[in-house]
Amino acid sequence: MRLLFVDDDPENVELVARTLREGLGAEVLVVTTVEEAVAALHTVPYDLVVTDLFIPLGHEHGGALGPRARRYAEQLEHLGGLVLLDELDRVEPAPLLLAHTACTDRILIDLLGERVVARVRKPAPTEVLLDAVLSALRGR
């Protein structure tokens, strides 16, 4: 089982990531930018991506995202989670997606669409996020 956590404040997810590694033997990668997430997604398949919406694209995002990056950088700035959603459409097999975000804007939530199997309000207690991750994986 492979999981990718995308959060620009990795302390938010580190305990859950460590629990999944130690308790289930899961391969877990925690990254802090969309650029790092895209590189990881095109390296190995992931079963689940847990991401915030409010994450930066990264420093060299033009390399990872190609020409789309300029448009995104100008329009979305710190809404990197939406860029990540776009990139997930290019990944086969597509991983499940769990949104771990403080975002309450209905329009942005609607943009997440059906790809998102669950949304956990941030900051979530460790046990709540862990339960959401396990539930998402069981539903696969």
DSSP file with accessible surface (Angstrom, degrees, kcal/mol):
  #  RESIDUE AA STRUCTURE BP1 BP2  ACC     N-H-->O    O-->H-N    N-H-->O    O-->H-N    TCO  KAPPA ALPHA  PHI   PSI    X-CA   Y-CA   Z-CA
    1    1 A M              0   0   96      0, 0.0    26,-2.9     0, 0.0     2,-0.4   0.000 360.0 360.0 360.0 129.2    0.0    0.0    0.0
    2    2 A R  E     -a   27   0A  68     24,-0.2    45,-2.3    26,-0.0    46,-1.3  -0.972 360.0-176.5-119.4 132.1    1.4    3.4   -1.0
    3    3 A L  E     -ab  28  48A   0     24,-2.8    26,-2.3    -2,-0.4     2,-0.5  -0.969  11.0-158.9-128.5 143.1    0.2    6.7    0.3
    4    4 A L  E     -ab  29  49A   0     44,-2.4    46,-3.0    -2,-0.4     2,-0.5  -0.984   5.5-164.5-122.2 120.8    1.2   10.2   -0.6
    5    5 A F  E     -ab  30  50A   0     24,-2.9    26,-2.9    -2,-0.5     2,-0.6  -0.929   2.2-167.1-104.2 129.4    0.5   13.1    1.8
    6    6 A V  E     +ab  31  51A   1     44,-3.1    46,-1.7    -2,-0.5     2,-0.3  -0.940  29.5 136.0-120.0 106.9    0.7   16.6    0.3
    7    7 A D        -     0   0    2     24,-2.5    48,-0.1    -2,-0.6    26,-0.1  -0.951  49.2-145.7-154.4 127.9    0.8   19.3    3.0
    8    8 A D  S    S+     0   0   75     -2,-0.3    24,-0.1    46,-0.3     3,-0.1   0.523 103.2  52.6 -76.5  -2.1    3.0   22.4    3.3
    9    9 A D  S >  S-     0   0   69      1,-0.1     3,-2.5    -3,-0.0     4,-0.3  -0.761  73.5-176.2-126.0  80.8    3.0   21.9    7.1
   10   10 A P  T >> S+     0   0   35      0, 0.0     4,-1.5     0, 0.0     3,-1.5   0.715  73.7  74.7 -60.1 -18.3    4.1   18.3    7.3
   11   11 A E  H 3> S+     0   0  141      1,-0.3     4,-0.5     2,-0.2    -3,-0.0   0.802  85.8  68.0 -62.2 -24.9    3.7   18.2   11.1
   12   12 A N  H <4 S+     0   0   54     -3,-2.5    -1,-0.3     1,-0.2     4,-0.1   0.791 117.1  19.8 -62.3 -29.3    0.0   18.1   10.4
   13   13 A V  H <> S+     0   0    1     -3,-1.5     4,-2.8    -4,-0.3     5,-0.2   0.461  94.8  98.3-121.7  -3.4    0.3   14.6    9.0
   14   14 A E  H  X S+     0   0   62     -4,-1.5     4,-2.8     1,-0.2     5,-0.2   0.886  85.1  49.5 -61.4 -41.4    3.6   13.2   10.3
   15   15 A L  H  X S+     0   0   74     -4,-0.5     4,-2.5     2,-0.2    -1,-0.2   0.928 113.4  46.9 -65.4 -40.3    2.0   11.2   13.1
   16   16 A V  H  > S+     0   0    1      2,-0.2     4,-2.5     1,-0.2    -2,-0.2   0.938 113.1  49.7 -64.9 -44.3   -0.5    9.6   10.8
   17   17 A A  H  X S+     0   0    0     -4,-2.8     4,-2.3     1,-0.2    -2,-0.2   0.931 112.3  47.1 -60.4 -45.6    2.2    8.8    8.3
   18   18 A R  H  X S+     0   0  105     -4,-2.8     4,-3.0    -5,-0.2     5,-0.3   0.919 110.9  52.2 -63.8 -41.1    4.4    7.2   10.9
   19   19 A T  H  X S+     0   0   51     -4,-2.5     4,-3.0    -5,-0.2     5,-0.5   0.918 110.6  47.7 -61.6 -42.9    1.5    5.2   12.3
   20   20 A L  H  X S+     0   0    2     -4,-2.5     6,-1.9     3,-0.2     4,-1.4   0.894 114.1  47.5 -66.7 -38.4    0.7    3.9    8.8
   21   21 A R  H  X S+     0   0   88     -4,-2.3     4,-0.9     4,-0.2    -2,-0.2   0.956 122.3  33.1 -64.4 -52.2    4.3    3.0    8.2
   22   22 A E  H  < S+     0   0  147     -4,-3.0    -2,-0.2    -5,-0.2    -3,-0.2   0.875 125.8  39.4 -76.6 -38.8    4.9    1.3   11.5
   23   23 A G  H  < S+     0   0   60     -4,-3.0    -3,-0.2    -5,-0.3    -2,-0.2   0.840 132.7  18.8 -83.5 -33.6    1.4   -0.3   12.0
   24   24 A L  H  < S-     0   0   95     -4,-1.4    -3,-0.2    -5,-0.5    -2,-0.2   0.449  95.2-120.4-116.2  -5.5    0.5   -1.4    8.5
   25   25 A G     <  +     0   0   61     -4,-0.9    -4,-0.2    -5,-0.3    -3,-0.1   0.748  55.8 163.9  70.1  21.5    3.9   -1.5    6.7
   26   26 A A        -     0   0    7     -6,-1.9     2,-0.7    -9,-0.1    -1,-0.2  -0.392  43.9-121.6 -72.1 148.7    2.6    1.1    4.2
   27   27 A E  E     -a    2   0A 112    -26,-2.9   -24,-2.8    -3,-0.1     2,-0.4  -0.851  40.3-177.2 -87.6 119.1    4.9    3.0    2.0
   28   28 A V  E     -a    3   0A  16     -2,-0.7     2,-0.4   -26,-0.2   -24,-0.2  -0.982  14.8-172.3-128.0 128.3    4.2    6.6    2.9
   29   29 A L  E     -a    4   0A  67    -26,-2.3   -24,-2.9    -2,-0.4     2,-0.5  -0.974   6.6-161.0-118.1 133.2    5.7    9.7    1.3
   30   30 A V  E     +a    5   0A  30     -2,-0.4     2,-0.3   -26,-0.2   -24,-0.2  -0.972  16.1 175.2-114.3 122.8    5.1   13.2    2.7
   31   31 A V  E     -a    6   0A  11    -26,-2.9   -24,-2.5    -2,-0.5     3,-0.0  -0.865  26.3-150.1-124.3 163.2    5.8   16.2    0.4
   32   32 A T  S    S+     0   0   48     -2,-0.3     2,-0.3   -26,-0.2   -26,-0.1   0.454  72.7  43.3-114.9  -3.7    5.2   19.9    0.8
   33   33 A T  S  > S-     0   0   13     22,-0.1     4,-1.9     1,-0.1    24,-0.2  -0.952  75.2-118.8-138.6 162.0    4.6   21.2   -2.7
   34   34 A V  H  > S+     0   0    0     22,-2.1     4,-3.1    -2,-0.3     5,-0.3   0.891 114.1  61.0 -63.7 -39.0    2.6   20.2   -5.8
   35   35 A E  H  > S+     0   0   44     22,-2.6     4,-2.1     1,-0.2    -1,-0.2   0.934 107.3  43.4 -54.7 -47.7    5.9   20.0   -7.7
   36   36 A E  H  > S+     0   0   82      1,-0.2     4,-2.2     2,-0.2    -1,-0.2   0.892 113.3  52.4 -66.4 -38.7    7.1   17.3   -5.4
   37   37 A A  H  X S+     0   0    0     -4,-1.9     4,-2.8     2,-0.2    -2,-0.2   0.924 108.9  49.4 -64.0 -43.9    3.8   15.5   -5.5
   38   38 A V  H  X S+     0   0    3     -4,-3.1     4,-1.5     2,-0.2    -1,-0.2   0.926 110.3  50.5 -62.9 -44.2    3.7   15.5   -9.3
   39   39 A A  H  < S+     0   0   55     -4,-2.1     3,-0.3    -5,-0.3    -1,-0.2   0.931 113.1  46.6 -59.6 -43.0    7.2   14.0   -9.5
   40   40 A A  H >X S+     0   0    9     -4,-2.2     3,-1.8     1,-0.2     4,-1.8   0.917 108.7  54.8 -64.9 -43.5    6.2   11.3   -7.0
   41   41 A L  H 3< S+     0   0    7     -4,-2.8    -1,-0.2     1,-0.3    -2,-0.2   0.780 108.8  48.4 -63.2 -27.2    3.0   10.5   -8.8
   42   42 A H  T 3< S+     0   0  103     -4,-1.5    -1,-0.3    -3,-0.3    -2,-0.2   0.345 109.1  55.6 -96.2   8.4    4.9    9.9  -12.1
   43   43 A T  T <4 S-     0   0  109     -3,-1.8    -2,-0.2     1,-0.4    -3,-0.1   0.826 120.9  -3.3-101.4 -50.1    7.5    7.7  -10.4
   44   44 A V  S  < S-     0   0   46     -4,-1.8    -1,-0.4   -42,-0.0     2,-0.2  -0.966  79.7 -96.9-140.4 156.4    5.3    5.0   -8.7
   45   45 A P        -     0   0   64      0, 0.0     2,-0.4     0, 0.0    49,-0.1  -0.517  35.6-153.9 -75.6 144.1    1.6    4.3   -8.4
   46   46 A Y        -     0   0   20     47,-0.4   -43,-0.2    -2,-0.2     3,-0.1  -0.918  15.3-153.8-116.5 145.0   -0.1    5.4   -5.2
   47   47 A D  S    S+     0   0   54    -45,-2.3    49,-2.4    -2,-0.4     2,-0.3   0.820  83.1  14.3 -80.8 -35.4   -3.3    4.0   -3.7
   48   48 A L  E     -bc   3  96A   0    -46,-1.3   -44,-2.4    47,-0.2     2,-0.5  -0.997  57.7-160.1-147.4 136.7   -4.3    7.2   -1.9
   49   49 A V  E     -bc   4  97A   0     47,-2.5    49,-2.9    -2,-0.3     2,-0.6  -0.983   8.7-164.9-115.1 126.8   -3.3   10.8   -2.0
   50   50 A V  E     +bc   5  98A   3    -46,-3.0   -44,-3.1    -2,-0.5     2,-0.4  -0.964  24.8 168.8-110.6 116.2   -4.1   12.9    1.0
   51   51 A T  E     -bc   6  99A   6     47,-2.4    49,-2.8    -2,-0.6     2,-0.2  -0.960  34.9-137.5-136.6 150.2   -3.9   16.6    0.2
   52   52 A D        -     0   0   10    -46,-1.7    49,-0.2    -2,-0.4     3,-0.2  -0.533  19.3-138.7 -85.4 161.5   -4.6   20.1    1.4
   53   53 A L  S    S+     0   0    1     -2,-0.2    28,-2.4     1,-0.2     2,-1.6   0.791  93.0  66.7 -87.4 -35.6   -6.0   22.6   -1.1
   54   54 A F  S    S+     0   0   82     25,-0.2   -46,-0.3    26,-0.2    25,-0.2  -0.574  73.6 125.9 -91.4  75.8   -3.9   25.5    0.1
   55   55 A I        -     0   0    0     -2,-1.6    25,-2.2    23,-0.3    26,-0.2  -0.963  59.8-108.2-131.2 149.3   -0.5   24.3   -0.9
   56   56 A P        -     0   0   34      0, 0.0   -22,-2.1     0, 0.0   -21,-0.2  -0.384  17.8-130.3 -75.8 155.0    2.2   26.0   -2.9
   57   57 A L        -     0   0    7     20,-0.6   -22,-2.6     1,-0.2     2,-0.2   0.875  55.2-113.0 -68.6 -38.9    3.1   24.9   -6.4
   58   58 A G        -     0   0   15    -24,-0.2     3,-0.5   -23,-0.1    -1,-0.2  -0.621  23.4 -79.2 125.4 174.3    6.9   24.8   -5.6
   59   59 A H  S    S+     0   0  171      1,-0.2     3,-0.2    -2,-0.2    -1,-0.1   0.866 124.6  26.7 -82.1 -37.8   10.0   26.6   -6.6
   60   60 A E  S >> S+     0   0  138      1,-0.1     3,-2.0    -3,-0.1     4,-0.8  -0.175  74.8 143.0-117.4  38.9   10.7   24.9  -10.0
   61   61 A H  H 3>  +     0   0   39     -3,-0.5     4,-2.9     1,-0.3     5,-0.4   0.720  59.5  73.9 -60.6 -19.6    7.2   24.0  -10.9
   62   62 A G  H 3> S+     0   0   42      1,-0.2     4,-1.2     2,-0.2    -1,-0.3   0.871  97.3  49.7 -60.4 -32.9    7.7   24.7  -14.6
   63   63 A G  H <4 S+     0   0   75     -3,-2.0    -1,-0.2     2,-0.2    -2,-0.2   0.926 117.5  37.4 -71.7 -43.0    9.8   21.5  -14.8
   64   64 A A  H  < S+     0   0   34     -4,-0.8    -2,-0.2     1,-0.2    -1,-0.1   0.889 129.3  30.5 -77.8 -38.2    7.2   19.3  -13.1
   65   65 A L  H >< S-     0   0    4     -4,-2.9     3,-0.8     1,-0.2    -3,-0.2   0.533  94.5-151.0-102.7  -8.1    4.1   20.8  -14.6
   66   66 A G  T ><  -     0   0   26     -4,-1.2     3,-1.8    -5,-0.4     4,-0.4  -0.290  61.2 -18.5  72.2-154.8    5.3   22.0  -17.9
   67   67 A P  T >> S+     0   0  102      0, 0.0     3,-0.7     0, 0.0     4,-0.7   0.735 127.6  70.1 -65.4 -20.5    3.8   25.0  -19.7
   68   68 A R  H <> S+     0   0   43     -3,-0.8     4,-2.2     1,-0.2     5,-0.2   0.795  83.3  75.6 -64.0 -24.9    0.6   24.8  -17.6
   69   69 A A  H <> S+     0   0    2     -3,-1.8     4,-3.2     1,-0.2     5,-0.2   0.866  87.8  55.3 -59.9 -39.7    2.6   26.0  -14.6
   70   70 A R  H <> S+     0   0  168     -3,-0.7     4,-1.9    -4,-0.4    -1,-0.2   0.943 110.1  46.1 -60.3 -46.2    2.9   29.6  -15.7
   71   71 A R  H  X S+     0   0  119     -4,-0.7     4,-1.8     1,-0.2     5,-0.2   0.941 116.0  46.1 -61.9 -45.3   -0.9   29.9  -16.0
   72   72 A Y  H  X>S+     0   0   22     -4,-2.2     4,-3.2     1,-0.2     5,-0.9   0.918 108.7  55.0 -63.9 -44.0   -1.5   28.2  -12.7
   73   73 A A  H  X5S+     0   0   33     -4,-3.2     4,-0.6     1,-0.2    -1,-0.2   0.894 112.0  44.1 -59.1 -39.3    1.2   30.2  -10.9
   74   74 A E  H  <5S+     0   0  154     -4,-1.9    -1,-0.2    -5,-0.2    -2,-0.2   0.865 124.9  31.0 -74.1 -35.5   -0.5   33.5  -11.9
   75   75 A Q  H  <5S+     0   0  137     -4,-1.8    -2,-0.2    -5,-0.2    -3,-0.2   0.792 129.5  27.6 -96.1 -31.8   -4.1   32.4  -11.2
   76   76 A L  H ><5 +     0   0   38     -4,-3.2     3,-2.5    -5,-0.2     2,-0.5   0.666  66.4 166.2-109.9 -21.8   -3.9   30.0   -8.3
   77   77 A E  T 3<<S+     0   0  130     -5,-0.9   -20,-0.6    -4,-0.6    -1,-0.2  -0.075  83.1  12.3  41.1 -86.4   -0.8   30.9   -6.3
   78   78 A H  T 3  S+     0   0  103     -2,-0.5   -23,-0.3     1,-0.2    -1,-0.3   0.246 105.3  90.3-104.9  15.2   -1.5   29.0   -3.1
   79   79 A L    X>  +     0   0   37     -3,-2.5     3,-1.6   -25,-0.2     4,-0.8  -0.273  44.7 144.5 -98.9  48.5   -4.4   26.8   -4.3
   80   80 A G  H 3>  +     0   0    0    -25,-2.2     4,-2.5     1,-0.3     5,-0.2   0.754  56.4  73.9 -60.3 -24.8   -2.0   24.1   -5.5
   81   81 A G  H 3> S+     0   0    1    -28,-2.4     4,-1.9    -3,-0.3    -1,-0.3   0.855  94.5  52.7 -59.3 -32.3   -4.4   21.4   -4.5
   82   82 A L  H <> S+     0   0   24     -3,-1.6     4,-1.6   -29,-0.4    -1,-0.2   0.874 108.0  50.2 -71.3 -35.4   -6.5   22.3   -7.6
   83   83 A V  H  X S+     0   0    0     -4,-0.8     4,-2.1     2,-0.2    -2,-0.2   0.918 108.2  53.8 -65.4 -41.1   -3.5   22.0   -9.8
   84   84 A L  H  X S+     0   0    1     -4,-2.5     4,-2.2     1,-0.2    -2,-0.2   0.904 104.0  55.4 -61.4 -39.7   -2.8   18.6   -8.2
   85   85 A L  H  X S+     0   0   19     -4,-1.9     4,-0.8     1,-0.2    -1,-0.2   0.922 107.0  50.3 -57.8 -44.2   -6.4   17.5   -9.1
   86   86 A D  H >< S+     0   0   41     -4,-1.6     3,-0.8     1,-0.2     4,-0.3   0.914 110.0  50.3 -61.0 -41.2   -5.7   18.4  -12.7
   87   87 A E  H >< S+     0   0    7     -4,-2.1     3,-2.2     1,-0.2     4,-0.2   0.861  99.0  65.0 -68.3 -33.7   -2.5   16.3  -12.7
   88   88 A L  H >< S+     0   0    1     -4,-2.2     3,-1.3     1,-0.3    -1,-0.2   0.783  90.7  66.4 -62.6 -23.6   -4.3   13.3  -11.2
   89   89 A D  T << S+     0   0   98     -4,-0.8    -1,-0.3    -3,-0.8    -2,-0.2   0.672 100.5  51.4 -68.0 -15.6   -6.3   13.0  -14.4
   90   90 A R  T <  S+     0   0  117     -3,-2.2     2,-0.5    -4,-0.3    -1,-0.2   0.376  92.2  93.1-100.2   0.4   -3.0   12.2  -16.1
   91   91 A V    <   -     0   0    8     -3,-1.3   -49,-0.1    -4,-0.2   -50,-0.0  -0.846  69.3-131.4-103.5 131.2   -1.9    9.4  -13.8
   92   92 A E  S    S+     0   0  164     -2,-0.5     2,-0.1     1,-0.3    -3,-0.0  -0.995  94.6  27.5-125.6 130.6   -2.8    5.7  -14.4
   93   93 A P  S    S-     0   0   71      0, 0.0   -47,-0.4     0, 0.0    -1,-0.3   0.612  98.7-135.8 -74.1 146.8   -3.9    4.1  -12.3
   94   94 A A        -     0   0   33     -2,-0.1     2,-0.1   -49,-0.1    -2,-0.1  -0.508  17.7-134.2 -71.4 129.5   -5.6    7.0  -10.7
   95   95 A P        -     0   0    4      0, 0.0   -47,-0.2     0, 0.0   -48,-0.2  -0.410  24.2 -99.5 -77.0 160.8   -5.2    7.0   -6.9
   96   96 A L  E     -c   48   0A  35    -49,-2.4   -47,-2.5    -2,-0.1     2,-0.4  -0.415  39.5-139.5 -68.1 158.5   -8.0    7.7   -4.5
   97   97 A L  E     -cd  49 116A   1     18,-0.9    20,-2.8   -49,-0.2    21,-0.8  -0.987  18.5-174.0-131.2 128.5   -8.0   11.3   -3.1
   98   98 A L  E     -cd  50 118A   0    -49,-2.9   -47,-2.4    -2,-0.4     2,-0.6  -0.988  19.2-142.2-118.4 124.8   -8.8   12.4    0.4
   99   99 A A  E     -cd  51 119A   2     19,-2.4    21,-3.2    -2,-0.5     2,-0.6  -0.793  16.5-176.8 -90.5 123.4   -9.0   16.2    1.0
  100  100 A H  E     + d   0 120A   3    -49,-2.8     2,-0.3    -2,-0.6    21,-0.2  -0.896  35.9 135.4-117.0  92.8   -7.5   17.3    4.3
  101  101 A T  E     - d   0 121A   0     19,-1.6    21,-1.5    -2,-0.6   -49,-0.1  -0.981  63.2-140.6-147.6 152.4   -8.2   21.0    4.2
  102  102 A A        +     0   0   44     -2,-0.3    19,-0.1    19,-0.2     2,-0.1   0.454  66.9 125.2 -87.1  -3.2   -9.5   24.0    6.2
  103  103 A C        +     0   0    4      1,-0.1    -2,-0.1     2,-0.0    19,-0.1  -0.336  27.8 167.5 -62.6 131.1  -11.2   25.2    3.1
  104  104 A T        +     0   0   95     -2,-0.1     2,-0.5    17,-0.0    -1,-0.1   0.335  33.0 125.7-122.3   2.8  -14.9   25.8    3.5
  105  105 A D     >  -     0   0   82      1,-0.2     4,-2.5     2,-0.1     5,-0.2  -0.493  54.1-148.3 -68.1 115.4  -15.6   27.7    0.3
  106  106 A R  H  > S+     0   0  149     -2,-0.5     4,-2.7     1,-0.2     5,-0.2   0.860  94.5  54.9 -56.4 -38.8  -18.4   25.8   -1.4
  107  107 A I  H  > S+     0   0  119      2,-0.2     4,-1.6     1,-0.2    -1,-0.2   0.938 110.8  44.6 -63.0 -44.9  -17.2   26.6   -4.9
  108  108 A L  H  > S+     0   0   23     -3,-0.2     4,-0.9     2,-0.2    -2,-0.2   0.911 112.5  51.6 -66.9 -39.9  -13.8   25.2   -4.2
  109  109 A I  H >X S+     0   0   18     -4,-2.5     3,-0.9     1,-0.2     4,-0.7   0.923 108.4  52.2 -61.1 -42.7  -15.2   22.1   -2.5
  110  110 A D  H >< S+     0   0   97     -4,-2.7     3,-0.9     1,-0.3    -1,-0.2   0.846 101.5  61.3 -62.7 -33.0  -17.4   21.5   -5.5
  111  111 A L  H 3< S+     0   0  101     -4,-1.6    -1,-0.3     1,-0.2    -2,-0.2   0.779  91.2  67.4 -64.7 -25.8  -14.3   21.7   -7.7
  112  112 A L  H XX S+     0   0   12     -4,-0.9     3,-0.6    -3,-0.9     4,-0.6   0.848  87.4 173.1 -63.1 -33.2  -13.0   18.7   -5.9
  113  113 A G  G X<  -     0   0   45     -3,-0.9     3,-0.9    -4,-0.7    -1,-0.1  -0.029  50.8 -33.9  64.5-158.5  -15.8   16.7   -7.5
  114  114 A E  G 34 S+     0   0  196      1,-0.2    -1,-0.2    -3,-0.1    -2,-0.1   0.627 120.5  78.9 -77.2 -16.3  -16.3   13.0   -7.4
  115  115 A R  G <4 S+     0   0   68     -3,-0.6   -18,-0.9   -19,-0.1     2,-0.5   0.846  78.0  82.8 -61.0 -31.8  -12.6   12.2   -7.4
  116  116 A V  E <<  -d   97   0A  24     -3,-0.9   -18,-0.2    -4,-0.6     3,-0.1  -0.634  60.1-169.5 -79.6 121.2  -12.5   13.0   -3.6
  117  117 A V  E    S-     0   0A  69    -20,-2.8     2,-0.3    -2,-0.5   -19,-0.2   0.729  70.3  -6.7 -82.1 -23.4  -13.6   10.1   -1.6
  118  118 A A  E     -d   98   0A  38    -21,-0.8   -19,-2.4     2,-0.0     2,-0.4  -0.981  57.9-139.4-163.8 161.0  -13.8   12.1    1.7
  119  119 A R  E     -d   99   0A 102     -2,-0.3     2,-0.5   -21,-0.2   -19,-0.2  -0.999  12.5-164.3-130.4 130.1  -13.0   15.5    3.1
  120  120 A V  E     -d  100   0A  11    -21,-3.2   -19,-1.6    -2,-0.4     2,-0.2  -0.968  25.2-122.4-116.2 124.1  -11.5   15.9    6.6
  121  121 A R  E     -d  101   0A 140     -2,-0.5   -19,-0.2   -21,-0.2     8,-0.0  -0.463  43.5 -97.4 -68.1 130.5  -11.6   19.4    8.1
  122  122 A K  S    S+     0   0   21    -21,-1.5    -1,-0.0     1,-0.2     2,-0.0  -0.781 105.5  39.4 -97.5 139.4   -8.2   20.7    9.0
  123  123 A P  S    S+     0   0  114      0, 0.0    -1,-0.2     0, 0.0    -2,-0.1   0.374  83.7 176.2 -85.0 128.2   -6.7   20.7   11.6
  124  124 A A        -     0   0   20     -4,-0.1    -2,-0.1  -112,-0.1    -4,-0.0  -0.752  36.3-105.9 -96.8 142.9   -8.0   17.2   12.3
  125  125 A P    >>  -     0   0   70      0, 0.0     4,-2.2     0, 0.0     3,-0.6  -0.341  37.9-109.7 -58.6 149.7   -7.1   15.2   15.4
  126  126 A T  H 3> S+     0   0   49      1,-0.3     4,-2.9     2,-0.2     5,-0.2   0.892 117.7  52.0 -51.1 -45.3   -4.7   12.4   14.5
  127  127 A E  H 3> S+     0   0  134      1,-0.2     4,-2.2     2,-0.2    -1,-0.3   0.856 108.4  51.4 -66.6 -31.4   -7.3    9.7   15.1
  128  128 A V  H <> S+     0   0   70     -3,-0.6     4,-2.2     2,-0.2    -1,-0.2   0.944 113.6  43.3 -70.0 -45.9   -9.9   11.4   12.8
  129  129 A L  H  X S+     0   0    1     -4,-2.2     4,-2.5     2,-0.2    -2,-0.2   0.929 114.2  50.9 -65.7 -42.9   -7.4   11.7    9.9
  130  130 A L  H  X S+     0   0   34     -4,-2.9     4,-2.7    -5,-0.3     5,-0.2   0.930 110.2  49.6 -60.3 -44.6   -6.2    8.2   10.4
  131  131 A D  H  X S+     0   0   92     -4,-2.2     4,-2.7    -5,-0.2    -1,-0.2   0.912 110.6  50.3 -61.6 -41.2   -9.7    6.8   10.5
  132  132 A A  H  X S+     0   0   16     -4,-2.2     4,-2.3     2,-0.2    -1,-0.2   0.909 111.0  49.0 -64.3 -41.1  -10.5    8.7    7.3
  133  133 A V  H  X S+     0   0    0     -4,-2.5     4,-2.3     2,-0.2    -2,-0.2   0.949 113.5  45.9 -63.1 -47.9   -7.4    7.3    5.5
  134  134 A L  H  X S+     0   0   47     -4,-2.7     4,-2.3     1,-0.2    -2,-0.2   0.905 112.3  51.2 -64.4 -39.6   -8.2    3.7    6.6
  135  135 A S  H  X S+     0   0   52     -4,-2.7     4,-1.7    -5,-0.2    -1,-0.2   0.913 109.6  50.2 -63.3 -42.4  -11.9    4.1    5.6
  136  136 A A  H  < S+     0   0   11     -4,-2.3     4,-0.5     1,-0.2    -2,-0.2   0.923 112.0  47.7 -62.0 -42.4  -10.8    5.4    2.1
  137  137 A L  H >< S+     0   0   30     -4,-2.3     3,-0.9     1,-0.2    -1,-0.2   0.876 109.0  52.9 -68.5 -36.7   -8.5    2.5    1.7
  138  138 A R  H 3< S+     0   0  165     -4,-2.3    -1,-0.2     1,-0.2    -2,-0.2   0.846 105.6  56.1 -65.4 -32.2  -11.1   -0.1    2.7
  139  139 A G  T 3<        0   0   69     -4,-1.7    -1,-0.2    -5,-0.2    -2,-0.2   0.592 360.0 360.0 -76.6  -9.3  -13.5    1.4    0.2
  140  140 A R    <         0   0  130     -3,-0.9    -3,-0.0    -4,-0.5   -93,-0.0  -0.333 360.0 360.0 -71.6 360.0  -11.0    0.8   -2.7
